[in-house]
Amino acid sequence: MRIEVEQEEDGRWIAEAPQIPGGLAYGESKEAAISKVEALVLRILADRLENGEQAPELNKVFTVAA
């Protein structure tokens, strides 16, 4: 899953997973922002699964061996 990162004018970093609505987070460092958005995306996907919704993005996150 692609994550886009950029630094705001105030020095904070913002990381976004554009494929996931609501998948964006701020951090004091680039690494912190990435870590936060990764955790957030996993929570969003888990919530979708728990509610019986489709989560096609999981095909790119996990591989299931046959």
PDB file of N, CA, C and O in Angstrom:
ATOM      1  N   MET A   1       0.845  -1.167   0.000  1.00  0.00           N
ATOM      2  CA  MET A   1       0.000   0.000   0.000  1.00  0.00           C
ATOM      3  C   MET A   1       0.897   1.238   0.000  1.00  0.00           C
ATOM      4  O   MET A   1       1.842   1.335   0.783  1.00  0.00           O
ATOM      5  N   ARG A   2       0.596   2.152  -0.862  1.00  0.00           N
ATOM      6  CA  ARG A   2       1.414   3.364  -0.995  1.00  0.00           C
ATOM      7  C   ARG A   2       1.072   4.372   0.093  1.00  0.00           C
ATOM      8  O   ARG A   2      -0.097   4.608   0.398  1.00  0.00           O
ATOM      9  N   ILE A   3       2.108   4.957   0.669  1.00  0.00           N
ATOM     10  CA  ILE A   3       1.939   6.016   1.664  1.00  0.00           C
ATOM     11  C   ILE A   3       2.671   7.248   1.141  1.00  0.00           C
ATOM     12  O   ILE A   3       3.843   7.177   0.771  1.00  0.00           O
ATOM     13  N   GLU A   4       1.970   8.367   1.117  1.00  0.00           N
ATOM     14  CA  GLU A   4       2.566   9.643   0.693  1.00  0.00           C
ATOM     15  C   GLU A   4       2.903  10.447   1.937  1.00  0.00           C
ATOM     16  O   GLU A   4       2.114  10.509   2.880  1.00  0.00           O
ATOM     17  N   VAL A   5       4.084  11.065   1.936  1.00  0.00           N
ATOM     18  CA  VAL A   5       4.548  11.813   3.103  1.00  0.00           C
ATOM     19  C   VAL A   5       5.036  13.189   2.662  1.00  0.00           C
ATOM     20  O   VAL A   5       5.719  13.328   1.647  1.00  0.00           O
ATOM     21  N   GLU A   6       4.671  14.205   3.451  1.00  0.00           N
ATOM     22  CA  GLU A   6       5.223  15.537   3.197  1.00  0.00           C
ATOM     23  C   GLU A   6       5.280  16.326   4.497  1.00  0.00           C
ATOM     24  O   GLU A   6       4.561  16.041   5.454  1.00  0.00           O
ATOM     25  N   GLN A   7       6.147  17.317   4.504  1.00  0.00           N
ATOM     26  CA  GLN A   7       6.318  18.138   5.694  1.00  0.00           C
ATOM     27  C   GLN A   7       5.503  19.414   5.551  1.00  0.00           C
ATOM     28  O   GLN A   7       5.565  20.101   4.531  1.00  0.00           O
ATOM     29  N   GLU A   8       4.740  19.716   6.589  1.00  0.00           N
ATOM     30  CA  GLU A   8       3.919  20.929   6.627  1.00  0.00           C
ATOM     31  C   GLU A   8       4.806  22.137   6.935  1.00  0.00           C
ATOM     32  O   GLU A   8       5.949  21.985   7.365  1.00  0.00           O
ATOM     33  N   GLU A   9       4.271  23.327   6.713  1.00  0.00           N
ATOM     34  CA  GLU A   9       5.022  24.554   6.979  1.00  0.00           C
ATOM     35  C   GLU A   9       5.380  24.719   8.451  1.00  0.00           C
ATOM     36  O   GLU A   9       6.389  25.342   8.783  1.00  0.00           O
ATOM     37  N   ASP A  10       4.549  24.157   9.335  1.00  0.00           N
ATOM     38  CA  ASP A  10       4.817  24.282  10.771  1.00  0.00           C
ATOM     39  C   ASP A  10       5.819  23.233  11.273  1.00  0.00           C
ATOM     40  O   ASP A  10       6.101  23.174  12.470  1.00  0.00           O
ATOM     41  N   GLY A  11       6.353  22.414  10.375  1.00  0.00           N
ATOM     42  CA  GLY A  11       7.374  21.430  10.738  1.00  0.00           C
ATOM     43  C   GLY A  11       6.846  20.029  10.967  1.00  0.00           C
ATOM     44  O   GLY A  11       7.616  19.069  10.961  1.00  0.00           O
ATOM     45  N   ARG A  12       5.529  19.896  11.171  1.00  0.00           N
ATOM     46  CA  ARG A  12       4.961  18.561  11.349  1.00  0.00           C
ATOM     47  C   ARG A  12       4.989  17.798  10.036  1.00  0.00           C
ATOM     48  O   ARG A  12       5.041  18.387   8.956  1.00  0.00           O
ATOM     49  N   TRP A  13       4.954  16.485  10.149  1.00  0.00           N
ATOM     50  CA  TRP A  13       4.893  15.626   8.982  1.00  0.00           C
ATOM     51  C   TRP A  13       3.489  15.058   8.869  1.00  0.00           C
ATOM     52  O   TRP A  13       2.840  14.785   9.879  1.00  0.00           O
ATOM     53  N   ILE A  14       3.022  14.882   7.646  1.00  0.00           N
ATOM     54  CA  ILE A  14       1.730  14.260   7.396  1.00  0.00           C
ATOM     55  C   ILE A  14       1.953  13.066   6.475  1.00  0.00           C
ATOM     56  O   ILE A  14       2.634  13.168   5.455  1.00  0.00           O
ATOM     57  N   ALA A  15       1.371  11.943   6.852  1.00  0.00           N
ATOM     58  CA  ALA A  15       1.447  10.727   6.038  1.00  0.00           C
ATOM     59  C   ALA A  15       0.019  10.339   5.672  1.00  0.00           C
ATOM     60  O   ALA A  15      -0.888  10.410   6.501  1.00  0.00           O
ATOM     61  N   GLU A  16      -0.164   9.929   4.423  1.00  0.00           N
ATOM     62  CA  GLU A  16      -1.499   9.583   3.948  1.00  0.00           C
ATOM     63  C   GLU A  16      -1.446   8.326   3.098  1.00  0.00           C
ATOM     64  O   GLU A  16      -0.544   8.145   2.280  1.00  0.00           O
ATOM     65  N   ALA A  17      -2.432   7.461   3.308  1.00  0.00           N
ATOM     66  CA  ALA A  17      -2.646   6.296   2.442  1.00  0.00           C
ATOM     67  C   ALA A  17      -3.868   6.639   1.588  1.00  0.00           C
ATOM     68  O   ALA A  17      -5.000   6.407   2.013  1.00  0.00           O
ATOM     69  N   PRO A  18      -3.651   7.189   0.388  1.00  0.00           N
ATOM     70  CA  PRO A  18      -4.759   7.720  -0.413  1.00  0.00           C
ATOM     71  C   PRO A  18      -5.831   6.696  -0.780  1.00  0.00           C
ATOM     72  O   PRO A  18      -6.968   7.071  -1.064  1.00  0.00           O
ATOM     73  N   GLN A  19      -5.483   5.410  -0.777  1.00  0.00           N
ATOM     74  CA  GLN A  19      -6.456   4.379  -1.133  1.00  0.00           C
ATOM     75  C   GLN A  19      -7.486   4.158  -0.028  1.00  0.00           C
ATOM     76  O   GLN A  19      -8.536   3.566  -0.274  1.00  0.00           O
ATOM     77  N   ILE A  20      -7.197   4.628   1.186  1.00  0.00           N
ATOM     78  CA  ILE A  20      -8.060   4.394   2.339  1.00  0.00           C
ATOM     79  C   ILE A  20      -8.673   5.725   2.794  1.00  0.00           C
ATOM     80  O   ILE A  20      -7.948   6.584   3.295  1.00  0.00           O
ATOM     81  N   PRO A  21      -9.978   5.914   2.633  1.00  0.00           N
ATOM     82  CA  PRO A  21     -10.597   7.148   3.126  1.00  0.00           C
ATOM     83  C   PRO A  21     -10.344   7.313   4.630  1.00  0.00           C
ATOM     84  O   PRO A  21     -10.584   6.397   5.417  1.00  0.00           O
ATOM     85  N   GLY A  22      -9.864   8.476   5.005  1.00  0.00           N
ATOM     86  CA  GLY A  22      -9.555   8.747   6.408  1.00  0.00           C
ATOM     87  C   GLY A  22      -8.182   8.287   6.829  1.00  0.00           C
ATOM     88  O   GLY A  22      -7.814   8.430   7.995  1.00  0.00           O
ATOM     89  N   GLY A  23      -7.414   7.734   5.904  1.00  0.00           N
ATOM     90  CA  GLY A  23      -6.090   7.199   6.226  1.00  0.00           C
ATOM     91  C   GLY A  23      -5.010   8.260   6.172  1.00  0.00           C
ATOM     92  O   GLY A  23      -4.185   8.267   5.258  1.00  0.00           O
ATOM     93  N   LEU A  24      -5.011   9.165   7.156  1.00  0.00           N
ATOM     94  CA  LEU A  24      -3.949  10.156   7.230  1.00  0.00           C
ATOM     95  C   LEU A  24      -3.649  10.471   8.685  1.00  0.00           C
ATOM     96  O   LEU A  24      -4.533  10.454   9.541  1.00  0.00           O
ATOM     97  N   ALA A  25      -2.373  10.759   8.946  1.00  0.00           N
ATOM     98  CA  ALA A  25      -1.945  11.021  10.320  1.00  0.00           C
ATOM     99  C   ALA A  25      -0.774  11.987  10.322  1.00  0.00           C
ATOM    100  O   ALA A  25       0.008  12.048   9.373  1.00  0.00           O
ATOM    101  N   TYR A  26      -0.667  12.746  11.414  1.00  0.00           N
ATOM    102  CA  TYR A  26       0.434  13.680  11.605  1.00  0.00           C
ATOM    103  C   TYR A  26       1.436  13.091  12.583  1.00  0.00           C
ATOM    104  O   TYR A  26       1.089  12.268  13.431  1.00  0.00           O
ATOM    105  N   GLY A  27       2.692  13.526  12.452  1.00  0.00           N
ATOM    106  CA  GLY A  27       3.726  13.123  13.391  1.00  0.00           C
ATOM    107  C   GLY A  27       4.783  14.209  13.501  1.00  0.00           C
ATOM    108  O   GLY A  27       4.916  15.058  12.619  1.00  0.00           O
ATOM    109  N   GLU A  28       5.531  14.170  14.594  1.00  0.00           N
ATOM    110  CA  GLU A  28       6.614  15.134  14.808  1.00  0.00           C
ATOM    111  C   GLU A  28       7.806  14.844  13.899  1.00  0.00           C
ATOM    112  O   GLU A  28       8.618  15.729  13.629  1.00  0.00           O
ATOM    113  N   SER A  29       7.905  13.595  13.426  1.00  0.00           N
ATOM    114  CA  SER A  29       8.960  13.213  12.484  1.00  0.00           C
ATOM    115  C   SER A  29       8.319  12.438  11.338  1.00  0.00           C
ATOM    116  O   SER A  29       7.169  12.010  11.428  1.00  0.00           O
ATOM    117  N   LYS A  30       9.070  12.269  10.280  1.00  0.00           N
ATOM    118  CA  LYS A  30       8.584  11.503   9.127  1.00  0.00           C
ATOM    119  C   LYS A  30       8.245  10.076   9.552  1.00  0.00           C
ATOM    120  O   LYS A  30       7.203   9.537   9.181  1.00  0.00           O
ATOM    121  N   GLU A  31       9.131   9.478  10.328  1.00  0.00           N
ATOM    122  CA  GLU A  31       8.957   8.107  10.775  1.00  0.00           C
ATOM    123  C   GLU A  31       7.720   7.959  11.664  1.00  0.00           C
ATOM    124  O   GLU A  31       6.987   6.977  11.554  1.00  0.00           O
ATOM    125  N   ALA A  32       7.494   8.939  12.543  1.00  0.00           N
ATOM    126  CA  ALA A  32       6.330   8.898  13.435  1.00  0.00           C
ATOM    127  C   ALA A  32       5.036   8.985  12.635  1.00  0.00           C
ATOM    128  O   ALA A  32       4.083   8.259  12.918  1.00  0.00           O
ATOM    129  N   ALA A  33       4.995   9.858  11.649  1.00  0.00           N
ATOM    130  CA  ALA A  33       3.796   9.999  10.822  1.00  0.00           C
ATOM    131  C   ALA A  33       3.513   8.710  10.062  1.00  0.00           C
ATOM    132  O   ALA A  33       2.361   8.284   9.975  1.00  0.00           O
ATOM    133  N   ILE A  34       4.540   8.091   9.518  1.00  0.00           N
ATOM    134  CA  ILE A  34       4.369   6.830   8.782  1.00  0.00           C
ATOM    135  C   ILE A  34       3.867   5.737   9.715  1.00  0.00           C
ATOM    136  O   ILE A  34       2.941   5.002   9.371  1.00  0.00           O
ATOM    137  N   SER A  35       4.467   5.629  10.881  1.00  0.00           N
ATOM    138  CA  SER A  35       4.058   4.615  11.847  1.00  0.00           C
ATOM    139  C   SER A  35       2.603   4.802  12.258  1.00  0.00           C
ATOM    140  O   SER A  35       1.854   3.830  12.357  1.00  0.00           O
ATOM    141  N   LYS A  36       2.204   6.037  12.494  1.00  0.00           N
ATOM    142  CA  LYS A  36       0.827   6.324  12.897  1.00  0.00           C
ATOM    143  C   LYS A  36      -0.164   5.997  11.801  1.00  0.00           C
ATOM    144  O   LYS A  36      -1.226   5.439  12.078  1.00  0.00           O
ATOM    145  N   VAL A  37       0.160   6.332  10.551  1.00  0.00           N
ATOM    146  CA  VAL A  37      -0.791   6.059   9.468  1.00  0.00           C
ATOM    147  C   VAL A  37      -0.868   4.561   9.192  1.00  0.00           C
ATOM    148  O   VAL A  37      -1.936   4.059   8.841  1.00  0.00           O
ATOM    149  N   GLU A  38       0.233   3.841   9.341  1.00  0.00           N
ATOM    150  CA  GLU A  38       0.183   2.388   9.161  1.00  0.00           C
ATOM    151  C   GLU A  38      -0.746   1.753  10.197  1.00  0.00           C
ATOM    152  O   GLU A  38      -1.565   0.900   9.855  1.00  0.00           O
ATOM    153  N   ALA A  39      -0.623   2.162  11.451  1.00  0.00           N
ATOM    154  CA  ALA A  39      -1.487   1.632  12.507  1.00  0.00           C
ATOM    155  C   ALA A  39      -2.945   2.000  12.248  1.00  0.00           C
ATOM    156  O   ALA A  39      -3.838   1.175  12.435  1.00  0.00           O
ATOM    157  N   LEU A  40      -3.183   3.231  11.820  1.00  0.00           N
ATOM    158  CA  LEU A  40      -4.537   3.688  11.546  1.00  0.00           C
ATOM    159  C   LEU A  40      -5.167   2.883  10.413  1.00  0.00           C
ATOM    160  O   LEU A  40      -6.323   2.472  10.516  1.00  0.00           O
ATOM    161  N   VAL A  41      -4.425   2.655   9.342  1.00  0.00           N
ATOM    162  CA  VAL A  41      -4.945   1.899   8.201  1.00  0.00           C
ATOM    163  C   VAL A  41      -5.308   0.484   8.639  1.00  0.00           C
ATOM    164  O   VAL A  41      -6.351  -0.034   8.240  1.00  0.00           O
ATOM    165  N   LEU A  42      -4.467  -0.144   9.448  1.00  0.00           N
ATOM    166  CA  LEU A  42      -4.795  -1.487   9.923  1.00  0.00           C
ATOM    167  C   LEU A  42      -6.067  -1.482  10.768  1.00  0.00           C
ATOM    168  O   LEU A  42      -6.872  -2.408  10.676  1.00  0.00           O
ATOM    169  N   ARG A  43      -6.256  -0.451  11.589  1.00  0.00           N
ATOM    170  CA  ARG A  43      -7.485  -0.347  12.377  1.00  0.00           C
ATOM    171  C   ARG A  43      -8.709  -0.172  11.480  1.00  0.00           C
ATOM    172  O   ARG A  43      -9.751  -0.783  11.718  1.00  0.00           O
ATOM    173  N   ILE A  44      -8.579   0.664  10.450  1.00  0.00           N
ATOM    174  CA  ILE A  44      -9.689   0.891   9.517  1.00  0.00           C
ATOM    175  C   ILE A  44     -10.055  -0.411   8.812  1.00  0.00           C
ATOM    176  O   ILE A  44     -11.234  -0.749   8.704  1.00  0.00           O
ATOM    177  N   LEU A  45      -9.053  -1.138   8.335  1.00  0.00           N
ATOM    178  CA  LEU A  45      -9.313  -2.395   7.633  1.00  0.00           C
ATOM    179  C   LEU A  45      -9.915  -3.439   8.565  1.00  0.00           C
ATOM    180  O   LEU A  45     -10.823  -4.169   8.168  1.00  0.00           O
ATOM    181  N   ALA A  46      -9.421  -3.519   9.804  1.00  0.00           N
ATOM    182  CA  ALA A  46      -9.973  -4.465  10.778  1.00  0.00           C
ATOM    183  C   ALA A  46     -11.429  -4.131  11.073  1.00  0.00           C
ATOM    184  O   ALA A  46     -12.260  -5.030  11.191  1.00  0.00           O
ATOM    185  N   ASP A  47     -11.740  -2.851  11.192  1.00  0.00           N
ATOM    186  CA  ASP A  47     -13.114  -2.434  11.450  1.00  0.00           C
ATOM    187  C   ASP A  47     -14.023  -2.840  10.299  1.00  0.00           C
ATOM    188  O   ASP A  47     -15.145  -3.295  10.520  1.00  0.00           O
ATOM    189  N   ARG A  48     -13.546  -2.679   9.079  1.00  0.00           N
ATOM    190  CA  ARG A  48     -14.339  -3.088   7.913  1.00  0.00           C
ATOM    191  C   ARG A  48     -14.644  -4.587   7.970  1.00  0.00           C
ATOM    192  O   ARG A  48     -15.782  -5.004   7.757  1.00  0.00           O
ATOM    193  N   LEU A  49     -13.622  -5.388   8.259  1.00  0.00           N
ATOM    194  CA  LEU A  49     -13.811  -6.837   8.315  1.00  0.00           C
ATOM    195  C   LEU A  49     -14.789  -7.228   9.420  1.00  0.00           C
ATOM    196  O   LEU A  49     -15.652  -8.082   9.220  1.00  0.00           O
ATOM    197  N   GLU A  50     -14.650  -6.605  10.572  1.00  0.00           N
ATOM    198  CA  GLU A  50     -15.537  -6.919  11.692  1.00  0.00           C
ATOM    199  C   GLU A  50     -16.990  -6.579  11.386  1.00  0.00           C
ATOM    200  O   GLU A  50     -17.904  -7.195  11.934  1.00  0.00           O
ATOM    201  N   ASN A  51     -17.199  -5.611  10.521  1.00  0.00           N
ATOM    202  CA  ASN A  51     -18.552  -5.195  10.163  1.00  0.00           C
ATOM    203  C   ASN A  51     -19.046  -5.828   8.868  1.00  0.00           C
ATOM    204  O   ASN A  51     -20.079  -5.427   8.332  1.00  0.00           O
ATOM    205  N   GLY A  52     -18.306  -6.819   8.363  1.00  0.00           N
ATOM    206  CA  GLY A  52     -18.718  -7.538   7.165  1.00  0.00           C
ATOM    207  C   GLY A  52     -18.577  -6.762   5.876  1.00  0.00           C
ATOM    208  O   GLY A  52     -19.176  -7.126   4.864  1.00  0.00           O
ATOM    209  N   GLU A  53     -17.794  -5.698   5.897  1.00  0.00           N
ATOM    210  CA  GLU A  53     -17.586  -4.891   4.692  1.00  0.00           C
ATOM    211  C   GLU A  53     -16.432  -5.454   3.870  1.00  0.00           C
ATOM    212  O   GLU A  53     -15.596  -6.198   4.384  1.00  0.00           O
ATOM    213  N   GLN A  54     -16.395  -5.099   2.615  1.00  0.00           N
ATOM    214  CA  GLN A  54     -15.298  -5.488   1.737  1.00  0.00           C
ATOM    215  C   GLN A  54     -14.051  -4.700   2.092  1.00  0.00           C
ATOM    216  O   GLN A  54     -14.127  -3.519   2.431  1.00  0.00           O
ATOM    217  N   ALA A  55     -12.909  -5.354   2.013  1.00  0.00           N
ATOM    218  CA  ALA A  55     -11.631  -4.680   2.247  1.00  0.00           C
ATOM    219  C   ALA A  55     -10.635  -5.174   1.207  1.00  0.00           C
ATOM    220  O   ALA A  55      -9.692  -5.893   1.538  1.00  0.00           O
ATOM    221  N   PRO A  56     -10.846  -4.784  -0.071  1.00  0.00           N
ATOM    222  CA  PRO A  56      -9.975  -5.284  -1.139  1.00  0.00           C
ATOM    223  C   PRO A  56      -8.514  -4.888  -0.960  1.00  0.00           C
ATOM    224  O   PRO A  56      -7.630  -5.522  -1.538  1.00  0.00           O
ATOM    225  N   GLU A  57      -8.245  -3.854  -0.169  1.00  0.00           N
ATOM    226  CA  GLU A  57      -6.867  -3.423   0.057  1.00  0.00           C
ATOM    227  C   GLU A  57      -6.043  -4.510   0.761  1.00  0.00           C
ATOM    228  O   GLU A  57      -4.815  -4.522   0.671  1.00  0.00           O
ATOM    229  N   LEU A  58      -6.729  -5.418   1.460  1.00  0.00           N
ATOM    230  CA  LEU A  58      -6.026  -6.489   2.167  1.00  0.00           C
ATOM    231  C   LEU A  58      -5.290  -7.428   1.216  1.00  0.00           C
ATOM    232  O   LEU A  58      -4.313  -8.066   1.609  1.00  0.00           O
ATOM    233  N   ASN A  59      -5.747  -7.518  -0.025  1.00  0.00           N
ATOM    234  CA  ASN A  59      -5.062  -8.351  -0.995  1.00  0.00           C
ATOM    235  C   ASN A  59      -3.620  -7.897  -1.221  1.00  0.00           C
ATOM    236  O   ASN A  59      -2.774  -8.687  -1.642  1.00  0.00           O
ATOM    237  N   LYS A  60      -3.348  -6.645  -0.943  1.00  0.00           N
ATOM    238  CA  LYS A  60      -2.008  -6.102  -1.119  1.00  0.00           C
ATOM    239  C   LYS A  60      -1.212  -6.090   0.178  1.00  0.00           C
ATOM    240  O   LYS A  60      -0.011  -5.821   0.171  1.00  0.00           O
ATOM    241  N   VAL A  61      -1.886  -6.385   1.308  1.00  0.00           N
ATOM    242  CA  VAL A  61      -1.223  -6.359   2.598  1.00  0.00           C
ATOM    243  C   VAL A  61      -0.820  -7.756   3.027  1.00  0.00           C
ATOM    244  O   VAL A  61       0.289  -7.962   3.520  1.00  0.00           O
ATOM    245  N   PHE A  62      -1.725  -8.730   2.839  1.00  0.00           N
ATOM    246  CA  PHE A  62      -1.488 -10.099   3.275  1.00  0.00           C
ATOM    247  C   PHE A  62      -1.507 -11.052   2.093  1.00  0.00           C
ATOM    248  O   PHE A  62      -2.194 -10.818   1.098  1.00  0.00           O
ATOM    249  N   THR A  63      -0.745 -12.128   2.217  1.00  0.00           N
ATOM    250  CA  THR A  63      -0.754 -13.206   1.253  1.00  0.00           C
ATOM    251  C   THR A  63      -1.103 -14.479   2.007  1.00  0.00           C
ATOM    252  O   THR A  63      -0.489 -14.794   3.026  1.00  0.00           O
ATOM    253  N   VAL A  64      -2.078 -15.201   1.511  1.00  0.00           N
ATOM    254  CA  VAL A  64      -2.484 -16.459   2.142  1.00  0.00           C
ATOM    255  C   VAL A  64      -1.992 -17.604   1.281  1.00  0.00           C
ATOM    256  O   VAL A  64      -2.296 -17.676   0.090  1.00  0.00           O
ATOM    257  N   ALA A  65      -1.218 -18.512   1.899  1.00  0.00           N
ATOM    258  CA  ALA A  65      -0.713 -19.672   1.172  1.00  0.00           C
ATOM    259  C   ALA A  65      -1.827 -20.703   1.041  1.00  0.00           C
ATOM    260  O   ALA A  65      -2.609 -20.918   1.966  1.00  0.00           O
ATOM    261  N   ALA A  66      -1.881 -21.331  -0.120  1.00  0.00           N
ATOM    262  CA  ALA A  66      -2.923 -22.349  -0.362  1.00  0.00           C
ATOM    263  C   ALA A  66      -2.585 -23.663   0.281  1.00  0.00           C
ATOM    264  O   ALA A  66      -3.354 -24.618   0.172  1.00  0.00           O
TER     265      ALA A  66
END
